Amino acid sequence: MNRATGKRIWGWSSALALLVVTACAPAPPALPVATSPPTAIPLTHVVVSYSEMSTSPLPLWTAIDNGLFAKHGIEIESQYIPSTNGVAGLLSGSTSVAFMGGSDILGAVTDGADLVILACAVAVYPYELLVEPSITDTSQLKGKTFGISNFGSSSDVATRLLLKKFSLDPINDVKIVAVGSGSNRSAALQSGAIQAEVDAPPNSIPLKAAGFHVLYNLAAGGLPNLNSAMVVRRAWRDSNRDLAQRFVDAEVEGLNLVRSNPTLAATSLASALKLDPDIAGQSAQWAVANVYSRVPFVRPEAFADSIELLSQSNEKLKGFDPNTIIDNSFVQSAQDRGLTHP
């Protein structure tokens, strides 16, 4: 072999060795690909009012605290606005959604408010009749003073329904006075200013500890009544159907959570009402056992007592058809999509 041939063979051998080494070497790490951060979906801000500091708004509070509204793209600002003032908030546009009793809604509608009810998680009277220790029988209620929140309110309707059941005339046999919220009624009962009132946990728990007692559990009777109905302006519903559906979906899921996990719901109740955890727990358990609907459909029969009472002083309510202010399509959609609790 001459030198030229040897050089060529060495050259090819070296090239082949270099190729093998290169092929077997590990690949260099891939350079990171630049990506844009995910874009946050903006939440729709909705101002909501509720008319009672009780267990009635608990599905709303539980849904807020556990991110269910945020899950559906809604940021909630909630406000306590008692009784008929909640209607004023809706009509002025300062709130978009209100939770209130059926009697307040009826009064507003007959005054010209164009409202529609989309859901109702509490469709019974959520009350117990609390009385002073000396009263042990319904016959002893004659001549006594009953406290209510306001005339025409849910507590007023419930009180008059009970008096009728006990064969007592609300005008001639007892005295009915408006004293305001549940906490005001509790204070009036403890001071002796009234001797009876319809109330419920959590307000009734310290009353019972102080010697007052339940003469009748109206909630356990399951009589239909619209206590905490979700109401909106009809124009708002028509302009915000997708938002209204997402709101109802979150409310339905909040109701599911309350009913399936009262212990968790009690934390929201304690936070909203500044309650001792034990009292909040007892109150949540009582409400789950007595007042919440499985599916929050609005039932026309829930208006019957309010219409009967209010029509005595409001001619416009005689023959009123509650179906004209009910829209169950959003709850029906939630149920059709499997969101309601089994």
C-alpha positions as CSV (number, residue, x, y, z in Angstrom):
1,M,0.0,0.0,0.0
2,N,1.4,3.4,-0.9
3,R,1.2,6.4,1.3
4,A,-1.5,8.0,-0.8
5,T,-3.8,5.0,-0.4
6,G,-3.1,4.8,3.3
7,K,-4.0,8.5,3.8
8,R,-7.3,8.0,2.0
9,I,-8.2,4.9,4.1
10,W,-7.3,6.8,7.3
11,G,-9.4,9.8,6.1
12,W,-12.5,7.7,5.4
13,S,-12.1,5.8,8.7
14,S,-11.8,9.0,10.7
15,A,-14.8,10.5,9.0
16,L,-16.9,7.3,9.7
17,A,-15.8,7.3,13.3
18,L,-16.7,10.9,13.7
19,L,-20.1,10.3,12.2
20,V,-20.8,7.4,14.6
21,V,-19.8,9.4,17.6
22,T,-21.9,12.3,16.5
23,A,-24.9,10.1,15.9
24,C,-24.7,8.4,19.3
25,A,-24.2,11.6,21.3
26,P,-27.2,12.8,23.2
27,A,-29.3,15.5,21.6
28,P,-28.8,19.0,23.0
29,P,-31.7,20.2,25.2
30,A,-34.5,21.8,23.3
31,L,-34.8,25.6,23.8
32,P,-38.0,26.7,25.6
33,V,-40.8,27.9,23.3
34,A,-42.1,31.3,24.3
35,T,-45.8,31.2,25.2
36,S,-48.1,34.0,26.2
37,P,-49.6,33.8,29.8
38,P,-53.3,32.6,29.8
39,T,-55.8,35.4,29.5
40,A,-58.1,35.6,32.5
41,I,-61.8,35.6,31.7
42,P,-63.3,38.8,33.0
43,L,-66.0,38.3,35.6
44,T,-69.4,40.0,35.2
45,H,-70.1,42.1,38.3
46,V,-73.6,41.6,39.7
47,V,-75.0,43.4,42.7
48,V,-77.4,41.3,44.8
49,S,-79.6,42.1,47.8
50,Y,-81.2,39.8,50.3
51,S,-83.9,40.8,52.7
52,E,-83.4,38.5,55.8
53,M,-80.5,37.9,58.2
54,S,-81.4,34.3,58.6
55,T,-80.8,30.9,57.0
56,S,-82.9,31.8,54.0
57,P,-80.0,33.4,52.0
58,L,-77.6,30.5,52.9
59,P,-77.5,29.0,49.4
60,L,-76.4,32.4,48.1
61,W,-73.7,32.9,50.7
62,T,-72.4,29.3,50.4
63,A,-72.2,29.6,46.6
64,I,-70.2,32.9,46.9
65,D,-67.8,31.5,49.6
66,N,-67.1,28.4,47.6
67,G,-66.4,30.0,44.3
68,L,-69.5,28.8,42.5
69,F,-70.4,32.2,41.0
70,A,-66.8,32.8,40.0
71,K,-66.9,29.3,38.3
72,H,-69.8,30.6,36.2
73,G,-68.0,33.9,35.4
74,I,-69.8,36.1,37.9
75,E,-68.4,38.4,40.6
76,I,-71.0,39.0,43.3
77,E,-71.5,42.1,45.5
78,S,-74.1,41.2,48.1
79,Q,-76.0,43.6,50.3
80,Y,-78.5,43.3,53.1
81,I,-81.6,45.4,52.1
82,P,-84.6,44.7,54.3
83,S,-88.1,44.0,53.0
84,T,-89.7,46.3,50.4
85,N,-86.5,48.4,50.1
86,G,-85.1,45.6,48.0
87,V,-87.7,46.4,45.4
88,A,-86.6,50.0,45.3
89,G,-83.0,48.8,44.7
90,L,-84.1,46.7,41.7
91,L,-86.2,49.4,40.2
92,S,-83.5,52.0,40.5
93,G,-80.9,49.7,39.0
94,S,-78.6,49.8,42.0
95,T,-79.1,46.0,42.3
96,S,-79.8,43.5,39.5
97,V,-81.0,40.6,41.6
98,A,-83.0,40.5,44.9
99,F,-83.9,37.7,47.2
100,M,-87.1,38.5,49.1
101,G,-90.5,37.2,50.2
102,G,-93.5,36.7,47.9
103,S,-95.7,39.2,49.7
104,D,-93.2,42.0,49.0
105,I,-93.0,41.1,45.4
106,L,-96.8,41.0,45.0
107,G,-97.1,44.5,46.5
108,A,-94.5,45.8,44.1
109,V,-96.1,44.2,41.1
110,T,-99.5,45.6,41.8
111,D,-97.9,49.0,42.1
112,G,-96.6,48.7,38.6
113,A,-93.2,47.1,39.0
114,D,-92.4,44.7,36.1
115,L,-90.8,41.9,38.0
116,V,-90.3,38.2,37.3
117,I,-89.2,35.4,39.7
118,L,-86.6,33.0,38.5
119,A,-86.1,30.6,41.4
120,C,-87.0,30.0,45.1
121,A,-84.9,27.9,47.4
122,V,-87.2,28.4,50.4
123,A,-90.7,27.6,49.4
124,V,-92.2,27.0,52.8
125,Y,-92.7,29.2,56.0
126,P,-89.3,29.0,57.6
127,Y,-90.6,29.8,61.1
128,E,-91.4,28.5,64.5
129,L,-93.8,30.2,66.8
130,L,-91.8,31.4,69.9
131,V,-93.7,32.3,73.0
132,E,-92.9,33.4,76.6
133,P,-92.5,30.7,79.2
134,S,-95.9,31.0,80.8
135,I,-97.7,30.2,77.5
136,T,-98.1,26.4,77.1
137,D,-101.3,26.1,75.0
138,T,-102.7,28.0,72.0
139,S,-105.7,29.0,74.0
140,Q,-103.5,31.2,76.1
141,L,-102.5,33.3,73.1
142,K,-105.8,35.3,73.3
143,G,-105.1,38.9,74.4
144,K,-101.3,38.6,73.8
145,T,-99.2,40.8,71.6
146,F,-97.5,39.3,68.5
147,G,-94.4,40.9,66.9
148,I,-93.9,40.9,63.1
149,S,-91.3,42.6,60.9
150,N,-93.7,44.8,58.8
151,F,-97.4,44.6,57.9
152,G,-97.8,42.6,54.7
153,S,-94.4,40.8,55.2
154,S,-93.8,37.1,55.2
155,S,-93.8,37.1,59.0
156,D,-97.1,39.0,59.0
157,V,-98.7,36.4,56.7
158,A,-97.3,33.5,58.7
159,T,-98.6,35.0,62.0
160,R,-102.1,35.5,60.6
161,L,-102.1,32.0,59.1
162,L,-101.3,30.6,62.6
163,L,-103.9,32.7,64.3
164,K,-106.5,31.4,61.8
165,K,-105.4,27.8,62.5
166,F,-105.8,28.5,66.2
167,S,-109.3,30.0,65.7
168,L,-108.1,33.5,66.8
169,D,-109.1,36.7,65.2
170,P,-106.0,38.9,64.4
171,I,-108.0,42.1,65.0
172,N,-110.2,41.3,68.0
173,D,-108.3,38.5,69.8
174,V,-104.7,39.6,69.7
175,K,-102.6,42.6,69.0
176,I,-100.0,42.6,66.1
177,V,-97.2,45.1,66.1
178,A,-94.4,45.7,63.6
179,V,-91.0,45.7,65.3
180,G,-88.6,45.1,62.4
181,S,-86.0,42.4,61.8
182,G,-85.8,39.0,63.5
183,S,-83.2,40.3,66.0
184,N,-85.6,43.1,66.9
185,R,-88.4,40.7,67.4
186,S,-86.2,38.6,69.6
187,A,-85.2,41.6,71.7
188,A,-88.9,42.6,72.0
189,L,-89.8,39.1,73.2
190,Q,-87.0,39.1,75.8
191,S,-88.1,42.6,77.1
192,G,-91.7,41.6,77.4
193,A,-92.9,44.1,74.8
194,I,-94.4,41.2,72.9
195,Q,-95.3,37.7,74.1
196,A,-95.1,35.8,70.8
197,E,-93.4,36.0,67.4
198,V,-92.6,33.8,64.4
199,D,-88.8,33.3,64.2
200,A,-86.3,30.5,63.5
201,P,-82.7,29.6,64.1
202,P,-80.3,31.2,64.7
203,N,-82.4,33.8,66.5
204,S,-84.5,31.2,68.3
205,I,-81.6,29.3,69.7
206,P,-80.6,31.8,72.4
207,L,-84.3,32.4,73.1
208,K,-84.9,28.8,73.9
209,A,-81.8,28.8,76.1
210,A,-83.4,31.7,78.0
211,G,-86.6,29.8,78.7
212,F,-88.8,30.8,75.7
213,H,-90.1,27.8,73.8
214,V,-91.6,26.7,70.5
215,L,-95.4,26.4,70.6
216,Y,-95.7,25.4,66.9
217,N,-93.2,24.5,64.2
218,L,-94.7,26.0,61.1
219,A,-91.7,25.1,58.9
220,A,-92.1,21.4,59.6
221,G,-95.7,21.6,58.3
222,G,-94.4,22.2,54.8
223,L,-97.1,24.7,53.9
224,P,-96.2,26.4,50.6
225,N,-94.9,30.0,50.8
226,L,-92.5,32.1,48.9
227,N,-89.9,33.2,51.4
228,S,-86.6,33.8,49.6
229,A,-87.4,34.2,46.0
230,M,-84.9,35.3,43.3
231,V,-86.5,38.2,41.6
232,V,-85.3,40.5,38.8
233,R,-86.7,43.2,36.5
234,R,-88.2,41.6,33.4
235,A,-86.2,43.9,31.2
236,W,-83.0,42.8,32.9
237,R,-83.8,39.1,32.3
238,D,-84.6,39.8,28.7
239,S,-81.3,41.6,28.1
240,N,-79.2,39.2,30.1
241,R,-80.5,35.7,29.5
242,D,-77.1,34.0,29.5
243,L,-76.1,35.8,32.7
244,A,-79.4,35.0,34.3
245,Q,-78.8,31.3,33.5
246,R,-75.3,31.3,34.9
247,F,-76.6,33.0,38.0
248,V,-79.3,30.4,38.5
249,D,-76.8,27.6,37.9
250,A,-74.6,28.9,40.6
251,E,-77.5,29.4,43.0
252,V,-78.7,25.8,42.3
253,E,-75.2,24.5,43.0
254,G,-75.1,26.5,46.2
255,L,-78.4,24.9,47.3
256,N,-77.0,21.5,46.5
257,L,-73.9,22.2,48.6
258,V,-76.0,23.4,51.6
259,R,-78.2,20.3,51.5
260,S,-75.4,17.8,51.0
261,N,-72.9,19.4,53.4
262,P,-74.6,21.5,56.2
263,T,-71.3,21.5,58.2
264,L,-69.6,23.4,55.3
265,A,-72.6,25.7,54.9
266,A,-72.5,26.5,58.6
267,T,-69.1,28.2,58.0
268,S,-70.7,30.6,55.5
269,L,-73.6,31.2,57.9
270,A,-71.3,32.0,60.8
271,S,-69.3,34.4,58.7
272,A,-72.4,36.2,57.3
273,L,-74.2,36.6,60.6
274,K,-71.2,36.7,62.9
275,L,-72.4,33.6,64.8
276,D,-70.8,31.3,67.2
277,P,-69.9,28.2,65.2
278,D,-72.1,25.9,67.3
279,I,-75.1,28.1,66.8
280,A,-74.4,28.3,63.1
281,G,-74.1,24.5,62.9
282,Q,-77.4,24.0,64.7
283,S,-79.1,26.6,62.5
284,A,-77.8,25.0,59.2
285,Q,-78.9,21.6,60.3
286,W,-82.4,22.9,61.2
287,A,-82.8,24.7,57.9
288,V,-81.7,21.7,55.8
289,A,-84.2,19.5,57.7
290,N,-87.1,21.9,57.5
291,V,-87.0,24.5,54.8
292,Y,-84.9,24.1,51.6
293,S,-86.4,22.8,48.4
294,R,-84.6,20.1,46.5
295,V,-85.0,21.9,43.2
296,P,-85.8,25.7,43.5
297,F,-88.9,25.8,41.2
298,V,-91.3,28.6,41.9
299,R,-94.8,27.1,42.7
300,P,-97.9,29.2,42.0
301,E,-99.6,27.7,45.1
302,A,-96.9,29.4,47.3
303,F,-98.6,32.7,46.7
304,A,-102.1,31.7,47.9
305,D,-101.8,32.9,51.5
306,S,-100.2,36.2,50.6
307,I,-102.8,36.9,47.9
308,E,-105.7,36.0,50.3
309,L,-104.3,38.4,53.0
310,L,-103.1,41.3,50.9
311,S,-106.2,41.3,48.7
312,Q,-108.2,42.4,51.7
313,S,-106.6,45.8,51.4
314,N,-105.4,45.7,47.8
315,E,-108.1,45.2,45.2
316,K,-105.6,44.6,42.4
317,L,-104.7,41.3,43.9
318,K,-108.2,39.8,43.7
319,G,-108.0,37.2,40.9
320,F,-104.3,37.8,40.4
321,D,-102.6,35.0,38.5
322,P,-99.0,34.4,39.9
323,N,-98.0,32.5,36.8
324,T,-97.7,36.0,35.1
325,I,-94.6,36.7,37.2
326,I,-93.0,33.2,37.3
327,D,-90.3,32.0,34.9
328,N,-89.1,28.5,35.7
329,S,-87.2,28.0,32.5
330,F,-83.8,28.7,34.0
331,V,-84.2,26.2,36.8
332,Q,-85.6,23.7,34.3
333,S,-82.5,24.2,32.2
334,A,-80.3,23.6,35.2
335,Q,-82.2,20.4,36.0
336,D,-82.1,19.2,32.4
337,R,-78.3,19.6,32.4
338,G,-78.0,17.6,35.6
339,L,-77.1,20.4,38.0
340,T,-79.8,19.8,40.5
341,H,-79.3,17.6,43.6
342,P,-80.5,14.0,43.3
